[in-house]
Amino acid sequence: MSKRSLEESRAGAHMPPDPDNNGLMPIQDLLSPGEEEHGQSSGPSKKPRNFIATVACETCRLKKTRCDESRPRCGLCKSLGLECVYNERKSSKRDQSLTMIMSTLHRLETKLENIPTSILSDLQSLRSQMSPPAREPQTQLSPAVGDNGNQPLSMLPTIGDNFTPAAAGDGDDFEFEENQPKPDSAGRISISFSQHGVIVWPGARQILPKQLLAAYEMLGKNYVTELESARPSLPIFARPYPLQAGDHWLEVLPLAMIRGLADAFFNVFNPSTPIMDKGFFFSFTLGSAIESGFGYNLESCLVLNVLALGCLAVLAYQEGNYPLPGTHGHRFEPPEWMSVVYGEQPGLRFFNEARRRIGFLMCDNDIQSCQFYLLSSIYYSQIPRPIDSWTMISRAATCCLSMLTNHNVNFDEWEGDMKSRVYWNCLMNETILVQELHLPPSGLSRLEEKVPIPKFIGFETTGYASNRFNSSSVVDDSYFQYHFLAQVAHRIILTRIRHSLYFYSDSGTFPLPAINTELHHQLEQWRTNLPTAIQFSNAPYSSHPTPATPSIHPSPSASVTSPAHLSSPRQRHTDPNQPLSPAIAVADAMLKGRHMIARFHIGRPYLYKALRIPHLLTDEDFVQVRSGLQNAMDWPITQGIFRKMKSCIPIKFAFCSQFFGQILLFYCIAHSPSARLRETLPNGWERWNEEMLGFLEDCAAHSPAVAQDLELLRYLWPEN
């Protein structure tokens, strides 16, 4: 083989890469043959590099001649009258990269095109899997373990034995509302899950007052996120307790106060959001923080956040007139340290001290770091400050991703189960804010297939026991573990509702009745297959309910011992109509409320259809509209004891957003030109409207976005 000339070398392999292409060969050189193949030349002084065949035939390879790659025979073989044989070459890294890119794009296009058509068959398959055998009414999702380390707990209804809780917190496909949603190739329009999106529904805009729409246009479609992002940060000072204690006030805090606040936290907030392990906290975390003088370590940060939330928990006990944990009375009696709870923002002195310390520890990504950020998120949620809460959730999600990615995790051990607990707490809370505020998700949902539902393995199983501090509770922890697992299962169903039912078409064919029926079936199976301890009826919720006393009796497939102290008269509240504790009130109200929320969201696409094309509504559509409106009323978390016990109402901002959209929906249905549509309004909807407005007024003082929502709603009744 002859050597190439110096000019050929410079023009060919050793030509410096084009800086405009980041050192890579231009894309046209990859996808089209060279110029000289077409007989063109760049000039006599510079000879371009010879064309190199991608796949040369065997004859040209043997003769070491240039193959023109003509098929079925190249030019040389044709002139010589020889058989032309091509051998498939191995793909290069460049080819593999291009193939992977094109394959990925094709897969995404196929997935998007097939989503609506695959829904029905997918749900039919799920329905056949979900039908439990007649001889075994309850199946087990995964075995759970009680605090004693060996007590199995009854699980929730599943979708077959191999079910994994996928899509329980999906929020990765966040989208922004548009005044004119664009239909896809099949004429379908995606309906947003956000309740703030009701104001841009085309049917609603034809009914809502022009002044309201004009005011909304002035604000912009993302005004909620913008207002919450621009609000001032929390004050950064930390007021000592007592005031004369000086800078080292944390080191001299009374142990009775620390224990009282911690007990209040574990009896109000942790049962519904089980971020912390009570046994480990009282055995190690609390002792480490005290012994270090509340130094700059994660144990101190965790304890300070627990104390901050404990202040809010004590206020909840006071508002509900419940006796504090560990006391022997029948009503609330303020402890000697009660003054530590009061302030412009209860618990802020402890929260600020935690924020001060975390600055030196912000790069840690272990369980304790994740717990700290989740506790911070709960505190911000209670204030409410939704953007700050989301920021903390995002940081907690980073910790989860770090712990669960590229690491072998044994979920059958206490540490692995704790990672599962923080993961599901993080994912479910993130989903609520991401969907309502159109914020970018963390990507946690891609680990749903990998992370099992927690088993609640007690820390005592590791051989340690709390010997310095003890926490008291009214009801066995297993009761709240049932509730948490029910929340996870409900989130799965709610996500199915979102991804399978939230479509509309001008032809009136969407939502699909078969999908609606299937989703109602799954929701009712979720309710009826709940463990006996947390069963509730499907009767409409009353404004003045009589909550049932929790009866921790084993379900047919469980063996849970009823706590002996549950029936102790000393620990029962004097009012028989009130739950035993604030935590039980929250757990029961949220469980019943989640059922109503899901039924409302199943009916919500029909409300969209009713407002946009009322003349195409079928009899079944009117049934779904009526059901949706009925289940948008009298949500338990704002009724009964919560009329006065407001300090422990969870996810307040989410409820405010829901109520904003529901008030608009009730108004639009009430002012619809269709008399039959107006008849779907349930009895008492005007009263419920006033209650929702009252809830928004309470929260408006603490949230600029809620205050702005309230101002928009006032345009509905300008005479007032």
N, C-alpha and C positions, 0 to 999 in steps of 0.2 A: 504494500500500500504506500503510495507516495505521500510525502509530508505536505501539509498545507503551507501556503505562503504566509508571510508576516501579516499581509493585509487581510487574508482570510481569517487569521486568528483574531486580529483586532475587531473585525466585523462580525465575528461569530461568537464562539464560546466565551471569550474573555472580554466581551463588550460590557462595560460597567452598566449596572441596572439603572433603569429609569427612576430618578428620584420621585417622580410624580406617582409611581406605582409602588412605593415603599419597598423597592428592591425586588419586586415580583415581576414576572413576565406579563406584558399587557394581555388583557383578556382576549383581544382579537387574534393574538398569536396562538392562543390555545384552541380557539374555535374555528379558525379558517386557515387554509393553506397559504404558503408564502407567495410573494409576488412573482418569483421567477418561474413558478409552476405555470403561470399564464403567459410566459414569454416576456415579462416586463423586467426592466433593469433600472436600477437607481442611477447609473452613470458609469463611465469607463474607469474612473479613478478608484472607485470602491466597488469591489465585487461582493455582493451579499452572500451570506452563508448558504451553502448548498441545502436544498430541501432534503430533510431526513424523513424517510418513510416511517409511518407509525407502525404498520404491520407489513413487512416485506414478504413476498412469496419465497418458497424454498429455492427456486431456481436462481433468483436474484441474490439470495443469501450466499449460495455456493459460489456464484460468479463474482460476488462482491460488487455488484452493479446497483445503480439506483433503480428502485422499483417505483412505478407510477401508481401502484395500488389499484389499477383498474380491475373491475369485476365483470364477468367471472374469470377473465384472463388478462394479465397485465400486458403492456405493450411488447416487452421482450419475449415473453412466452408465445404471444400471438404471432410475432414475426418469425420465430423459430419453429412454430408448430408444435410446441410442447404443452404438456398438461400443466396447468397452473394450480399450485396447492398453497393455501394460506393456513398457517398455524395460529391459533388464538394466542395473543400475547398476554403476559401478566399485566394487570392494571397497575399504573404508577400511583404514588401517593397523591399526585395532583388529580388524577382521574378519580381516585377513591373519594377525595374531598368533594369534588364536583358532584359525584354520584350521591354522596351522603346529603349534600345541600338540596339537590333536586328531589331526592327521596323524601326528605323532611318536609319540603314545601308541598309535595304531592299528598303526603299523609295528612298534613294540616287541612288542605283543601278538601280532601275526602271526608275528614272528620266533621268539618263545618257543614258540608253538603248533606251528610248522612244523619246529623243530629235529630232533626224532626222525624225523619222516616224510621229511625231506629228506636224511637221512644216507645212506641206501642209494643213492639215485640220484646223489648227489654223489660218493660213493666210486666208484661204477661209472664215472662220467665221468672221475674222476681216474685210475682204472686204465687206461682206454683211452688216456688221454693219456700215462701213464707208460710204456707199452709201447714200448721203443725200436725203431727200424727194424732189420730183420735185417742189413742191410748196414752199419749203423753202431752198434755195441754201446754206445758212449758218446757222450752229447751234452754240450754245453758250457753251463754255467749262465751264465757270463760270463767273458771272457778275463781271466786274471790275469797279472801281470808279476813276474818274479823280481827279485832285488836288482840285476841288471845293467841293469835298465830295459827290456829288450827280449826277455826269455826267456819265452815263454808257458808256463803251467802247465796240466796236465790238470785238468779240473774234475770235480765230483761228478755222480752221476745226477740228472736233473731230471724235472720233470713237464711236459714239452713245451717248446717253444722260447720261449714267452711266459711261462714260469713266473716268479713273484716270490715270495720266501720269506715268505709271509704266515703269521701265527700261530706264528712260531718261538718266541716268548717270551711268549705270552699269559698274563696273570695278572690281568686286570682284573676278572674275575668271581669274586673271592675270596669264600668263604663260610665260616661257622663251623659246626663239627660240632654236631649235636643227637643226643641219645640216641634220639629217635624221629623220624627223617626223615619229612617229609610228602610223600606222593605227589602228582603232578600230576593233571590231569583225566583223563589216560589211564592212571593207575595206576602210572606210572613213578617210581622213586626215584633221585635223583642220588647217585652214590657219590663221596666225596671222594678227591682224589688224594693227600692228606696221609697219610703212614704213621702219624702219631699218631692218625689217625681210626680205626684198627683197634680200639682199645679201646672204642669206642662202637658197633661193629657189633652189631646185635641178636643175630645168631648167635653171635658171639664172647662176648657177655656171658652167654650161657647156659652157657658152658664155663669161662670164666676164673674163678679163685678169688674167692670173695666178699670176702676180705680185700683183694685187689688192687683190686676195684671200689670198695670202701668208701674205701680210701686215695685213689683217683683222684677220687671225689666230693668229698672234703675239699679237694683241691687246686683244683678248678675246671677247666673245659674249656680255658681259655687259660693254664694254669700255665706252659707253656714260655716264652711271650712275656713273661709277668709276671716270671718269675724272671730272665730275661736282661735285661729292662729295669731291674730293681731292683739289679743287681750294681754294685759300686763301679767308678768309672772307673779307667783306668790311672793309675799314679803320674805326677805331672807334672814331677818333677825330671829333669834331664839330667846324668848323671855324665860329667865330662870324660874324655878319653882322650889321653894318660895322665893320671892323677889330678893331677899337679903342673902340668898345662898351663894351668889357670885358665879364666876365662870365654871366652877367645878360642881355645879348643882346636881348633875347626874350621879355623881359618886355618893351623894348623901340621900338619894331618894329612899323613902321608906319601903321596906320589902313588902309590907301589906299593900301599898299602893301598886307596886309593880305586879304583884300577884293578882290583885283585883282587876287591873286593866287587862292583863294577859288572859285571865279567866273570861272576862267579858268578850274579848276578841274571839276566843275559841268556842264560845257559846252563841255567837251571833253571826260572824262573817265566815269563819273557817268551815262550818258545816256545809254551807251551800257552795263555797269555792275552796275545796280542801287543798290549799296550797302547802300548808305546813303539816308536819307530823307532830301531834301533840306530845306523844311520848318522848320523841327525840328532843323537842324544844325544851321541855321541863327537865330532861335528864342532862342535856349537854349545852344547848345553845344559850339558854338563860344564864346558867352558871358561868359559862365562859365570858359572857358580856359583863356580868357583875364583877367577876374576879379581875378582869382587865381594866376596871374602872371606866367602862364604856369607851374603850380605846378605839383606834382606827383599824377595826377588823370587821369582817362580815357578820360575825355573831352579834356585835353591837348594832350594826345597821339593821339586822333582822328584828332584834328586840325593840329597837326604837320605832320601827314601822308598826310592829304589833301593838305597842303602847299608843301610837297615834290612832290606829283604828279602834283600839280599846276605848278611847275617849268617846268616839262616835257610838260604840256599842253601849257604853254606860248611859249615854243620852237616850238611846232606844229603850233601855230598861226603864228609865225615868218616864219617858213619854207614854209607854204602855203600862206603867205602874206595876212592873214585875219586880219581884225580889231579886237582888243581885245573886249570882252564883255563890254558894257557900254560906249564904245567910239563912236564917231560920224563920223569917217573917213571911207574911202573905202578900205584902205589897212592897213598893220601893221605899227604902230607907237610905238617904244619902250617907255615904261613908265620910269619915273625917277628911279625906283627901279630895272631896268632891270638887273643890275649887279648881283643881288642876284641869278639869274637863271644860270649864267655861272659858270663853274667849271669842274673839271675832271669828276665828276659824278653829273649832275644837281639834286638838291633837297636833296643831301646827308646830308647837315648840319641839315635840319629839320628832316630827317629820323633817323639820329643818336640820336638826342635829344628825339625822340619818343621811340627809342630802349632803351635809358637810363632809361626812366620813367617806361616802361612796366615791368621791372624786379621786381618791388614791387607789381605789380598788376596781375602777370601771372596766378594766381589761380582763377581769376574771370571767370565766364562762362555765362555772360549775353549777351544781344544784342550788347552792345557797345564793349565788348571784341571781339565778333565774327566779328564785323565790322572792328575793328583794325587789326585783323589778315588777313582779306580779303583784306583790303587796302594795307597791307604789301606785301601780295602775288602779288597784281597787280603791285606794285613798282618793286619787284624782277623780275616779268615777263617782264617788259619793259626794264630791263637792258641789256640782259636777264640772269637770274640765276635760272634755272628750279628746281634744288634740293631745294634751299632756298624757292622758291615759293611754292613747294609742302609741305615743312615743315610748312609754315604758313597756307596753306590750311588744313593740317591735324589738326593743333591747332584750326582753325575755325570750323572744323568738330566736334571736341570734344565739343566745345561750343554749336553747333547745337544739338548734341545728348543729352547734358545735359538739354537744354531748352525744347526739344520736347519729351523726354522720361520720363514717369511717372509724367507728368504734364498735366493738362487740359489747352489747348490753344484754345482761341476763335479767329479763323482766320477771323472772320467778323469784328473785331476791329483793330484799327491802330497797336497796339503792336503785335497782332498775325499775321497780314499781313506782318509786318516787319520781323518777324521770318521766314515767308514763303519766303520773298525776299532773305534773307541771305542764307537760306537753298538751294534754287535753284541756286544761284550764286556759292555757295561752291561746290555743287554736279557737276555742268557742268564743272567747271574749274578743279576739281579734276580728272574727267574722262579723260580729254585730257592728263594729265601728267601720270596718272597711266597706261593708255593703251600704251603710247609711251615709257615710261621708265621702265616698269615692276616693279613699286613700289607697296607696299602693300596698298590696299584701306582702308578707314576708317570705312566702314560699313554703310555709309549714305544711300546707295541705298535701304536698307531694310525699310526705312521710306517713300518711294515714294508713297505708297498707302495711307499714313496717311496725308501727307502734300500737300495741294492743291496748284495749281498755284496761284501766288499772284494776288490780285485785285487792287493793287496800291491805297489803301485808303490814301487820303491826310491827313497830320497832322492837317491842318486847321479845319478839322471836329471835333476835340476835343475842339474847342472853343478858341484856341490860335492863334495868328497871329504874324508874324515877324514885330516888330516895331522898331528894331534898325538897322538891316542890311537887304538889299534886294538884290536878285540875278537876273541877267538879262539873257535871253536866246533868241535865234533867232527863235526857233520853239517850239510850245506847247509840253509839256512833254508827252502828249498822243501819239505823233508820235513815241517816243522812247519806250514807253510802249508796243506798237504794236510790235516793233522790238524784245524786250526782250521775249515776249510771243512766237513770231515766233521762236526764238532760242531754247526755251524749247521744242516746238513741233518738231522742226527739230532734236534735240538730241534724241527724242523718236524714230523717223524713222531711224536715223543712227544706233541706237542700235539694232533695228529690222534687219537691213541689216547685221550687224555683227553676230547676233546669228542665222540667218536663211539661209544665203547664203554662208558663209565662210567655205565650205567643198569641198573636192576634192576626187576623186577616180580614180584609174588607168583604170577602165572600161569606163570612160568618161561620166558617167551618172550625175555627179555633176559638176557644180551647176545645180539645177533643173530649167528648163525653166518656169514652172508654178510659182515658187517662184519669179523668176526674173521679170516676168510680173506683179505680184502683187505688188512688191516693187516699180517698176516704176509707177504703178497706184497710190499708196499711196503718193509718192513724188510729182507727178503732182497735186494730189488733195490738198496737202499742199500748193503748189504754187498758184493754181487757187482760193483757198478759203481764201487767205490772205485778210485782210481788204483793201479796196480801197486805203487807204492812202499809203500803202507800196507795192502795186502791181508792178510787173516788168514782162517784156516779157521773153519768152523762147529763144530769139534770141541769137546766139553766142556772147560772150563778145568781144568787140573791144579793141585793145591796146590803142586807143585814144577815149574813149567814151564821150558822151555828157550826163552827169547825169541829170535826170529830176528833176525839182524843186519839193520838196515835196508839195503835195496838200492834205491837211487834210480835205477831204470831207467824209461825213458819208457813210458807206456802207449800203446796203439795210436793215440790221438788227440792225443798230446802230443809235445813235442820238448824234453825236459829233459836236460841234460848231467849225467851222474853225476859228483859231486865227486871229484876225483882223490885228495884226502886221506882219503876215507872208508875206503879199504882200507889205509891206512898202519899197519903193525904196531905202530909206536910208540904210537899212540893207541888201540890195542885194550886192553881190560881183560884182566888175566891169567886171570880166570875166564871160560871160554867160555860159561857158562850165564847170565851177567849181560849186560844191555844195555850199550851203549857209554857211556852217560852217564845221570845222573839224569833229564834232560829226556826222553830216549828212553824210559826206563822209565815215566815218567808218561804220555807220549803214547800209547804202545802199550797200557798197562794201561787207560787211560781209553777208548780206542777199542773194545777188546774188551769192557770193562765196560759201555759204553753199549749195545752190542748185547744183552748179557744183561739189562740194566735194562729195555730196551724189551720184550723177550720176557716178562720177569717182570710188567711192567705190563699187557701184553695178557692174561695169565692171572689177574691180580688180581681183576677183576670176577667170574670164575668161582669164585674162592675165597670171595668174598662170598656168592654164590649157594649154594655147597656148604655153608657154615656155617648159612645161614638156612633153606634148603629142600632138604636132602640127598636127600629122597625123590623129587624131580623132576629129578635129574641124569640126563642122557643119557650114552651112551657117549662122544660127542664132548666133553661137559663134563668127564668124567674125564680125557680126554687133555689138555685145556687146564689143568686143575688140576695134573696131573703136570708139565706143561711149565713152568707158573709156578713151582712149588716147585723144580724142577731149576735154573731160571735165577735163583733167589734164593740160590744157594749159590756159595761160592768166588769172590767178586768179585775180580778181579785186583789192584785197587788196595790190597788188604790182604794179598796173598799174596807169595811169593817175596822179592825184595829189599826190599819194603816192610815186612817183619816187623822190620827193623832201621832202614831209612831212612824215618823217620816225619816228619822236618821238612819234607818237600816234598809230603806227601799233600794234594791239593787238596780244597776244600769238605768239610772234616772233619765239620762239624756236619750237613751234609746226609746223609753216610753214617751218622752216629750215628742220625739220625731214621729212616733206612731200616732199619737193623738193629733198632731198637726195635720197629717194626711187624712185621718178619720173624720175630723171636723169638716174638712173640705168635701169629703165624699158624702157625708150626711147632707150638707148644704146642696150639693149638686143633685142628689136624688130628690130632695124635697122640692127643688125648683125645676125639675125635669118637665118638659112639655107632655111627657107620657103619663097619663093618669094611672095606668096599671103599674108603671115603675114606681110612682109615688106611693102606691099601696104596699110596696115591699118594706117600707120603713117600719121597724119594730116599735111596739109601745114603749114609751118612756125615753125615746131617743133625744128629745129636747132636754130632759133632765140630765142625761148622760153627757150631752154637749156641755152643759154648765159645769159638770164635774171635771171634764177634761180641761176646760178653760181654767178652772180653779187650780188644777195640778200644774198647768203651764205658768200661771201667775206665781205660784210658790217657787218654781225653779227659775223664773225669769230674773229674779234678783241675783242669781249666782251664775248666769250664763247669758252673754250678749246675743248668741244665736237664738236661744229660746225667747229672749225678749223681742228680737226682731220677728220671729215667727208669730208672736202674740200681736205685734203691731199689724202684721199683714192680715191676721184673722179678724181684726177689728173692722176691716173694710167690709166684712160680710154683713155687719149690722151698723151702718153709719149713724143711724138715729140714736144709738146708745153711746 
